[in-house]
Amino acid sequence: MTPLRFGIVGCGGIAGLHARTFRDGLEKDGTAVLVAGAETDPERRAAFGEKWGIPMHDSLESLLARDDIDAVAITTPSGLHSTQAIQVVKSGRHALSEKPLDTNAERAAAAVLAAKEAGVVLAGIFQQRFNADVQKVRRAVQAGAFGELIYVHCETPWYRAQSYYDSGEWRGTWDLDGGVLTNQGVHMVDRLLWLAGDWDEVLHSVCSLGKFRDIEAETLGVATVRLKNGAIATITGTTLAYDGMAQRVLICGTDGSAAFDGETLVKFKTREPFEETSASSEVEEVGVENKAADPLALSSNQHEANYRDFIAAIGEGREPLTKPEEGVRVVALLNAIYAKAGVGPYA
Ligand SMILES: NC(=O)c1ccc[n+]([C@@H]2O[C@H](COP(=O)([O-])OP(=O)(O)OC[C@H]3O[C@@H](n4cnc5c(N)ncnc54)[C@H](O)[C@@H]3O)[C@@H](O)[C@H]2O)c1
């Protein structure tokens, strides 16, 4: 197999983990290679190029002018993801966007459309979907083993100091980041919808903007949402919970329940035994993360699994596990939560 040749745009914090994913995983067995990067900040550009031994560009346009790139990983501030994904797919390259797909659902939907029109693959990084237990709960829900879903919940009781927000001008701004629900909580919102199904209506929402932190968006958000299947969801998050606790998800049905404490499935009970075929239960466990107080306390294993699925989807002409349409519905829900609370650009 010829390695898929990647560029990466936005070479800050998370980009280092992406580069490590190439060096320690994807490049070792010839699946993919990191060819070049693009970064607007001169110091970061120089440091990243030196550390990973790759040529660097000062813009995405310049990166895309190369003739040795098949795909681009997008690791810039969140509100740039879809605009840059559109540039990438229009150049005929595949795009893998860090979470969230954007801060704005209209921009995210436009990126999905552009990828379809260009006939290339656009996928999100939602690495926690590659947790074997998350996949098991999804199969159980889909098989009806939990009966009718009644109540589902996700929470992000994390801690981010002002210094975290001060580390990048984009952090905590409406357009480029959003607050705790869109940035830190997005993996949980994605898990909730991936397990329990699409959302229908935001019933109630409260968001405290800039409480105890000098940012535009929310440091506390609490929403109640009705899903299309009638279940009621609660979605909560704060970055003020000193000094951070595990994210949690609850799935409660008439015939079964499941609970995650962080990445660990701490409860899984169905009225009838949920039996899987050996093929469906043979999902490899790909590591655990704990970012409650440290944004970059990530293992690269799950990112590697996300990359491998993206690359396989391109090779096999199939949809990726982290389908971009599902990224859009997450952002649409987050935008609707802000609208219901009467805050931000969506009010
Ligand atoms: N999957 C995860 O769990 C995870 C974890 C952390 C961050 N993220 C996501 O990764 C993204 C980046 O986060 P980060 O913490 O690395 O931020 P960061 O600020 O450390 O890095 C972003 C980089 O992009 C650069 N940049 C900005 N505009 C650019 C442009 N137009 N062209 C090229 N470079 C540009 C900035 O100079 C900066 O170096 C965010 O969307 C965040 O949500 C995901």
The ligand as a MOL file (V3000), in Angstrom:
LIG
                    3D

  0  0  0     0  0            999 V3000
M  V30 BEGIN CTAB
M  V30 COUNTS 44 48 0 0 0
M  V30 BEGIN ATOM
M  V30 1 N -9.6240 15.8310 19.7590 0
M  V30 2 C -9.3570 16.4130 20.9180 0
M  V30 3 O -9.5970 15.8440 21.9830 0
M  V30 4 C -8.7720 17.7960 20.9230 0
M  V30 5 C -7.9390 18.2010 21.9740 0
M  V30 6 C -7.4060 19.5060 21.9270 0
M  V30 7 C -7.7510 20.3670 20.8830 0
M  V30 8 N -8.6120 19.9360 19.9070 0 CHG=1
M  V30 9 C -9.0220 20.8570 18.8340 0
M  V30 10 O -7.8900 21.2240 18.0500 0
M  V30 11 C -8.0170 22.5670 17.5990 0
M  V30 12 C -6.7570 23.3280 17.9490 0
M  V30 13 O -6.6030 23.3510 19.3580 0
M  V30 14 P -5.1660 23.6390 20.0220 0
M  V30 15 O -5.3390 23.4860 21.4910 0
M  V30 16 O -4.1220 22.8700 19.3140 0 CHG=-1
M  V30 17 O -5.0190 25.2110 19.6630 0
M  V30 18 P -3.6730 26.0450 19.5060 0
M  V30 19 O -4.0470 27.4650 19.6290 0
M  V30 20 O -2.6190 25.4910 20.4140 0
M  V30 21 O -3.2260 25.7140 18.0020 0
M  V30 22 C -3.8740 26.2530 16.8750 0
M  V30 23 C -2.8020 26.7360 15.9010 0
M  V30 24 O -3.3950 27.1490 14.6790 0
M  V30 25 C -2.6630 28.2670 14.1970 0
M  V30 26 N -3.4720 28.9860 13.2200 0
M  V30 27 C -4.4930 29.8560 13.4520 0
M  V30 28 N -5.0150 30.2690 12.2820 0
M  V30 29 C -4.3330 29.6450 11.2970 0
M  V30 30 C -4.4280 29.6660 9.8840 0
M  V30 31 N -5.3560 30.4090 9.2500 0
M  V30 32 N -3.5600 28.8940 9.1730 0
M  V30 33 C -2.6170 28.1440 9.7960 0
M  V30 34 N -2.4870 28.1020 11.1490 0
M  V30 35 C -3.3340 28.8460 11.8820 0
M  V30 36 C -2.3580 29.0570 15.4580 0
M  V30 37 O -1.2820 29.9680 15.2730 0
M  V30 38 C -2.0150 27.9340 16.4420 0
M  V30 39 O -0.6320 27.6420 16.4410 0
M  V30 40 C -9.2990 23.1220 18.2350 0
M  V30 41 O -10.3440 23.0880 17.3130 0
M  V30 42 C -9.5920 22.1580 19.3810 0
M  V30 43 O -10.9670 22.0280 19.6400 0
M  V30 44 C -9.1030 18.6720 19.9040 0
M  V30 END ATOM
M  V30 BEGIN BOND
M  V30 1 1 1 2
M  V30 2 2 2 3
M  V30 3 1 2 4
M  V30 4 1 4 5
M  V30 5 2 4 44
M  V30 6 2 5 6
M  V30 7 1 6 7
M  V30 8 2 7 8
M  V30 9 1 8 9
M  V30 10 1 8 44
M  V30 11 1 9 10
M  V30 12 1 9 42
M  V30 13 1 10 11
M  V30 14 1 11 12
M  V30 15 1 11 40
M  V30 16 1 12 13
M  V30 17 1 13 14
M  V30 18 2 14 15
M  V30 19 1 14 16
M  V30 20 1 14 17
M  V30 21 1 17 18
M  V30 22 2 18 19
M  V30 23 1 18 20
M  V30 24 1 18 21
M  V30 25 1 21 22
M  V30 26 1 22 23
M  V30 27 1 23 24
M  V30 28 1 23 38
M  V30 29 1 24 25
M  V30 30 1 25 26
M  V30 31 1 25 36
M  V30 32 1 26 27
M  V30 33 1 26 35
M  V30 34 2 27 28
M  V30 35 1 28 29
M  V30 36 1 29 30
M  V30 37 2 29 35
M  V30 38 1 30 31
M  V30 39 2 30 32
M  V30 40 1 32 33
M  V30 41 2 33 34
M  V30 42 1 34 35
M  V30 43 1 36 37
M  V30 44 1 36 38
M  V30 45 1 38 39
M  V30 46 1 40 41
M  V30 47 1 40 42
M  V30 48 1 42 43
M  V30 END BOND
M  V30 END CTAB
M  END
